[in-house]
Structures are given as C-alpha cells and as structure tokens.
Amino acid sequence: MVCIRRFVKFFAVILAGCIFFVSPAVAKLKPITSEEVMSAESSSESGGNAALNAMDENYETRWESSHKVDPAWLKINLKKKKEISSIKIVWEAASAKVYEIQVSKDGSDWKNVATVNDGAEGEERIIKFEPVKTKYVRIYGKERTTKWGYSIWEIIFNPEEEPEPPVLDIRNLPYMDPGLPIEKRVESLLGYMTFKEKVAELAGKDVMDGKTNKRLGIPPLLMCDGPHGIRMYGRATCFPSLIISAGWDEDLMRRAGVAIGREARAKGRNLVLGPCINIHRTPLGGRNFESLSEDPYLAGRMAVAYVNGVQSEKIGTSVKHFACNNQEWDRDKVSVEISERALREIYLPAFKSAVVESQATSIMGAYNKIGGDYCCENYHLLTDILKNDWGFKGFVVSDWGALHDTRKGAMAGCDLEMGGPGSCFIKPKFFPLVRKGKIPESVIDDKVRRILYVKFFLGLFDGVEKKYKGEANTKEHQDLVREIAENGIVLLKNKNDLLPLNMNNIKSIAVIGPNAIKFPVDGGGSSEVLTPYNIGPLEGLKNKCGKDIVIRYKEGSYSPSLSWVEAVASGKAPGNAEKIVIKCISENMAPGKGYSYVWFDNGSFEISSDEGKKVLETFSFEEGTSGWEKSGNASRIEVHSWHSYDGENSYGVGNDDGPENAGGFIFKKIEPGKIKKGELVTFRMWVQCERYYLGEASLKLEFLDSGDNLLTSYKSDIYSNRTKDNESMLKEAVQAAKKSDAAVIFAGFYKNLETEGADRKDMELPEGQDQLIEAVSNANKKTVVVLINGSPVDMRKWVDKVPAVVEALYPGQEGGNAIADILLGNMNPSGKLPFTFPKKLEDNPSYANYPGSGGKVHYNEDIFVGYRHYDTRNVEPLFPFGHGLSYTEFEYSNLEISPEEIKKGGTVTVSLDVENIGKREGKEVVQLYVQDVESSVERPVKELKGFRKINLKPGEKKKVRFELKEDALSFYDPAKKSWVAEPGGFKILIGSSSRDIRLKGGFSLLK
C-alpha cells in the first residue's frame, strides 16, 4: 500500500449527514436541466476544469477553482428567470466547509437564501430554501475544508428527491441472527438496503475507515497497514519482515499472524493490510524487504500461515498486491507485459494459496497494469482468475488511489475503493451508469454481498470484540519477535568456524559500522511501525558481554540512515521588526547527495523566547497554505502532515529537487504584530537528512520591517556537529579493530534506501561501507560482517577477504539481542535465504528488462525467476536460494519414494532420515525439489515443492516425510487454459539449498 503521507494530498474525510433549509410550504418544482443553462462562470478555474463542467449532467467532469482561494464562487446563468426551491450539490473531496447559496436578478445584486456551516468533503447534499424566482444563482464558498480550492462534480436545481428509507427496529431482523448461515444473513440484509446505501459500502469514509450505516446497524471496516506490525495507531510491536520467511517455519509465521491480529484488535482495527507476497523479480525492488520470497511455493506457504494466524483472531487480511507489483519504479502506470504461463506459475500461486486454503477475506489490487489494463480494472485478473477460477468469496479492494475508471473497475471486479471518499465508486458516478444500463445493478449487489460476507465472517455484527481480546507490546509478543529473528538470521559464510565467537578466548570486540547503533528495524513506506523500543546490535552485544568483554564502538562511516539533528537559530530582534522569516536553506548541497527533511518539535510551529514567556508567532499550518513560500532555486516544495495517533502530531517539509536546485525551504511569518526590540528570539526544529554532509543546510532567522525590508539575520549551520570526515572515521575504526580480538561490522541499508515508492539504483552498499569492510578485515583477520538489509548486495570487493558473513535482514525491535545470540553462540543459526544472492546485478534474469521503457516492462525471463534462472542457465550465484549454514552438521540418508509409479490423481510419499552429526543442537530446513525429466515445454531443472524445519540434538536422527500430489508435477498450458502433468519420469531432489542437493530419487507418472 502506498505511504499515507502521499495520499493525504488526494483524499479528505467524508462526514455523514445532510442539512436541510426547510420550509413546510416549499413547493415541488420542475428540475432544471443543463440544456436550459446558458452559461456558467467562476471566480477562478484550475486545470481546465471549467465552471460549466458542474452543469453538464456528466459526472465524469467537474469544476475546480484555483487552489488557495477564499472566498471563491461559481455563478450560473439560468437563461431566464426560473423558480427554484432547492439545489443538489455533489461535492468532490475539495469542498466548502462554509458556503452560501445566493441569487440575483441581474448578476450584480446578490441575496443570500441559504447558509451551510458544516460542509463535508465528498458529500451529496440537497439544500432547501423558500421558493424564489431568479436568473442567476451563485455558490459562494467562504471557507474550504481542505488545502485545495473548491471542486464540484455536479449541480442540479429542483432535483428529484429519493424517498427516505423507513426507520427499522433491526434487533429481530433475520440478518441479526448469528445462528443463520452467513449467506442467508447477507441476502437478508441486502434486501433492506437502498441503492444509495449499497453504493455507500463501496468507498471508504476516509483514509483507513469504511462507512457506518446507522439505520441498518452495518459496522464499518477499520483497516490498518500491517505486513509486520500495526502502523499509525500508536506504538506497536515491530515483527521481523522478510526474515520471517528466512526462518522457513510455517508454525512460527502462524504465531506471528496471531500476535499481529491481537495487536490490531488492541488498536481498534478489524482488517490488516497484509501480507505482502509479491515475488522478488529484481534485487532492486523497493519493497522486497516486506515481501516473502522469489519462490511462489515458499511465499504461498508463508502466506497461508500468516492469513490463518491473523484470521484466527477474527481480524481480516488483505493479501497484496494483486498482481505483478514487482517494482516501485513507475508503479502507478507501468504495464507489465507477461505470458499467461509466467503469470500463473510464478506470480499468482501464492495468492491462490491464500485464497483457496486460507479463505483470505480480501485481496488488494495493485497500482500497475498487466497487459495494458490497470490491475484494479483487469477483468481477466479479478474475475476470470480470482473469482471464477479460484472461487474467491471475499472482496477486492483497490490500493489507495489505484482505481481510475468507474465502469471499467466495476465491471472488472474491483469491489471497494479505498483511500478516502474516492472518485470512482461513489453514487454520483454509479447512478448515471446504472440508470443507463452501462452497469447492471446486479454488479453492485455482488460487490456489496462480498463486503457484507466479510463483515459477518469477522463477527462485526455479533460483538466479536467481547470474545476476542486485543493486546499490544506485551512481553509475549516481544519474546516472539526475538524468536522469529533468531530463527531467520542466515549464516552465509563461516570460514574456519570463526563463529560463534568464543567468549573464553576473546576479551575485546571492535563493533563497527553505522547500523550498529542507528539500527533500522524495518524498511520504509506503509509498513513502518512506531515501536515501543528498538534493541540495536551494539546494545544487544553489551547486554550479552557484560563487563567480561571490552567493546570498542566506532561508526566507521557516515550512516545511510535518516539521522536526527537539532537545529537552533537565535538572535535579538532589532528595532522596527514587524515580521520574522525562518529559512532552512541548502547552500552547499553536493551533487547526488539526496535530500533533507525538516520536522518541528512542537505541533504549533511556535517561535518563542528562550525564557518561554511568550509566543511570538504560531504558524497557521495547513498543507500548501500561504504560510509556506518557495525560496532560492527550488522548483518544488512538498509539505506533509500526519498523525501518530498517540496524541502527537508530526509535520514535515521536504525539498527533493536535488543538486541542481539547492535552494531549500522557507517559512514565512503570518503577521505576528510588533516584536519587542532587543528580545532574544529562538527557533528550534529537528532535521533529518539522508547523509551527513557538513554545511549542507543552515537555519536562518531574518527580521523584516512592515515593508518586508531585511533588518538583520542570524544563521546557524545545522550540520555543524559533524567534526570528522569519512577518512578520519575509517582510521578510528581500523585502530579499534587492530586493538581488539575480533571485529564485527554492521553494514547495510535503512528505510530511506529500501522503501515503498522507490527502487534501489544498484546493488551497492551505501558510500564508504565497502571501503570500511576492506580496511577493517585487513586490520583484523577475525572480522565478521553483519548485513542489515532486505535484498541482495554486491559483495565482490570484500567477500573473499572476510571469514564470516551474517545476513540479519530487518530483524524487528529485538534484533540486536537476536544478532548477539547468534554471534556469541547462544543460538545456532538456522535461517535460509528466501532469495538468491547474485554475484553481480547483471546476472539477475530481469536485468535486461528492468525497469522498462515506453510505459511497459517486459517479463522476457518468463518463468525463469530467481534460482530457476541461475540453476537452469548455469549462472553461478554468490549464495544460492535456500542457503544457510549452521554451527553443527546434518547428514541425510535413507531416501524412500513410494510408489515408484503413480496414476493421474495419485500421491507420492517421500521420506528420508536426517541426523545431527555435530556437537551442537540445531535446526535444519530440509528442502524438496522436483524435476520433470522429459517435458514438451521448457521447464526449470528444479522447483521447490516441499520443506520441513526440524530441531535435532547432537546424535539425534529424525525421519522427514513429504506427500506430493499432481499439482506439484504440473505446468500451466495457456492453449488448454489448464494445468498439465505430463506422463513420464520425475526426479526428487532433497537438499539443504537449491545448490546443495544431498539425495536423489525418482518415480513415474503413468498415462
């Protein structure tokens, strides 16, 4: 799902209810149609949305005023005098909070006939007043509900009114009987709903909430982001993201789902937007960190476990993003050009598993297109496959703002538009299409059935919150986070058994690297979680080592993280000062060094004296209002505002124009009144920057007189706290490594480098980290590299020099403790890579066809994604899919396959023994791959079709069993539009990774 800060630009809150200015004597007058309208004009127009657009009876057009205009008006010339007694206004999201209906006989002398003081966004409202004859009518907006101008879909004079539905006593109606089957309850409720009430179910009330129907007692869907934790609603437990797949443990994933479901309940939510199960097509994918695997089988098993866990708590899931949302670059409009076979074999199986096996309550449509049709308007995807082939009973929800066309989306199978009141699935758009027969009302009914089915399934009508109790930030959840991380951390390399570090022989450890202390628990975007605490690696090692081992910490290179700095500028007000201008300027921004963000440490933008005796100014903060002005060469200023939902407000301003336009931001005072001469004024704010660069930004206070003439200014460098360059930091790290018995380097990324909305540019580590690893490993032969990241990195510069490499992925809020457990041997690593580490980016199968051009990206690698490509094309990976070492050894033996020949529809049983022949207790993931020996189509040399994670004590042996059915042998035949298992021989390959095959056998499928 897209980041909420972005879409607050497009959607506002819709408020229920209508106001009527009613007189009992008002007569019913004939509607006035657009054919009778001679002209319409307005005070201003924006984007070519002319005034007459609101009078053409076409709900696809609209009038929009220019932004930042108060008051604004729209005037209609009725051609001649007409009697009117009511006006129906269909507002878009940008509406008037306060407005008047005015009339005039000559267009100059205006009389007010009605006033509205509580206008709401997205509202369809009828304003009634005493009948009046007039030639001109004016909608006079006096106060906006949003930062934008005013926007109206349509205006109708003397509209036909829909009869008010009757008030019902719902307590004894059939749909309120929990003893009835859900299907009967749905049909009962549907029979009581008006067309308007049905359509109201198909669009959200605001960003995360659905609508409430008080008349019929229909509760709303209350959603939350949450692939690995509940976002936005206060502090919540941050569970590991991709690392949970690296554990290859379905039961652990199910338990995580249960915990996330309980956390959602504690936050008052009833539907979690997750899991994210898009396939890793390219190592550069911005959301790989929150997706589950490059392999559809592994992703499917993890998805089933997650959905089962969450929904066991009667919390819904929305499995995302359907489908082929495999890149963030141009995701809003890029068209994926893909074969039907690749779609069915690689990109859809995990979704199918979640739907067919776990009955996921909803599926979220992706932003991108497939074959030229947006995913939320793709009939083949949503209806042919999802609803018809798979028998999906739940509803399809659009990603936030991913729906573009009312009729196409409705007919394709999208059921719910989210992100606010929406612009497609609203009554003004639906009604004309249904009335003209372009959308059958049965289509609307089907959508409502699906949404109601989910609401009944989740127990929302039956007091479910009394039976299922929520809990957040509990000790149980914190312990689970640690267990997941410990089970998912992957030991990539361990030359000469350097790990675990022997605490009896090691008296000092150099802990080096920016990620040791500025610890990222997850990636960026809509999956970010506000955690109660974060245990970083440095803290985790200190917790374990205590006073027995000396720890020397050096950052080594500047962090790629968004690092906080407090910016303070102070100065005494000169005489005649009337205004203050506060600037955050970027005078020396170096090319390619990214951007800055600015946050204020108070919600009211207060500028106060040091003594805090009085507030000199409070900024009137509303996104894009006149309090914010451009400065310098900046071509774009972005302003963001969001709520933390725990009582704190956050505000931000960003200038992402980059090196060509290093002007910066400016905050200009709104008339504060006279400032006392000589008074010390201090302005404080917090700044985050992608990297530290000395002199990149400064904070200025400028004092102006009433004529905006500069009297004096005061400047403070924001990044003056940087006293060292990379070279000196590197030297300090090397010296610490030389003095220590071992060195551990924490390298990797942060949420501004792996995030929703942007792909990585390459596989390189951030600037300075490769050099840091090389230098430290030269200084200390016992160097361990721990990676904190969500997708592969290029290690060619140093991997052969470093004896031990650990992949920690994003291990959640207990990650530091889990990493320490692995490094020091308190836990035996058992994670396995859920994706392949290529040696270089060019080895990846998508390399030649990413990110696409001309609005299209061609999946020419077809079904050969991930290890299917590397193993079939004989491309040597750096670390193969399924790879992960242990501190002990496992021996595989006694492979048995029965029967040796099976008929169509039969089952093959595979068993083997696994023994721990080492000296430590440990867990092993046994992986089963299938190879079609002879096929009429090209197939991969192996495909994962089973795995088991088992725990073994030293000397212990266990038997592992698998059952394979016909679907494990099949490929998709587009010509037959079906799955095909061809008779002939099949090989069974049992291994510890896709490249470490220990046992082989075979069987035959008979004709």
Secondary structure, DSSP 8 states (H G I E B T S, - for coil): ---HHHHTTT-------------TT------B-GGG--EEEES--STT--GGGGGSS-TT--EE--TT-SSEEEEEEEEEEEEEEEEEEEE-SS-EEEEEEEEESSSSS-EEEEEES---TT-EEEEEEEEEEEEEEEEEEEEESSSS--EEEEEEES-----------GGGSGGG-TTS-HHHHHHHHHHH--HHHHHHTTB-SSSSB---BTTTTB---BEEE-SSS--SSS------STHHHHTT-HHHHHHHHHHHHHHHHHTT--EEE--B-----STT-TTGGGS--SSHHHHHHHHHHHHHHHHTTT-EEEEEEETT----TTTTT-EEE--HHHIIIIISHHHHHHHHTT--SEEEE-SSEETTEEGGG-HIIIIIIIIIIS---SEEEE-TT----HHHHHHHT--BB-SSS-SSSSHHHHHHHHHTTSS-HHHHHHHHHHHHHHHHHTTTTTTHHHHS----S-HHHHHHHHHHHHHH-EEEEEGGG--S--TTT--EEEEESGGGTS---S-BSTT----S----HHHHHHHHHTTTSEEEEE--S--SS-EEEEEEEEEE--TT--EEEEEEE-TT--TT---EEEE-SSTT-EEEETT---EEEE----TTSTTEE--TT-S--EEEEEE-SSS-EEEEEEE---TT---EEEEE--------TT-EEEEEEEEEESS--TTS-EEEEEEE-TT--EEEEEEEETTTT----HHHHHHHHHHHHHHSSEEEEEEE--TTTSBTTB--SSS--STTHHHHHHHHHHH-SSEEEEEE-SS----TTTTTT-SEEEE-----TTHHHHHHHHHTTSS------SS-B-SSGGGSTTGGGSS-BTTEEE-TTTT--THHHHHHTT---SB-TT--B-SS-EEEEEEEEE-SEE-TT--EEEEEEEEE-SSS-EEEEEEEEEEESS-SS---S-EEEEEEEEEE-TT-EEEEEEEE-GGGG-EEETTTTEEE--SEEEEEEEESSSS-EEEEEEEEE--
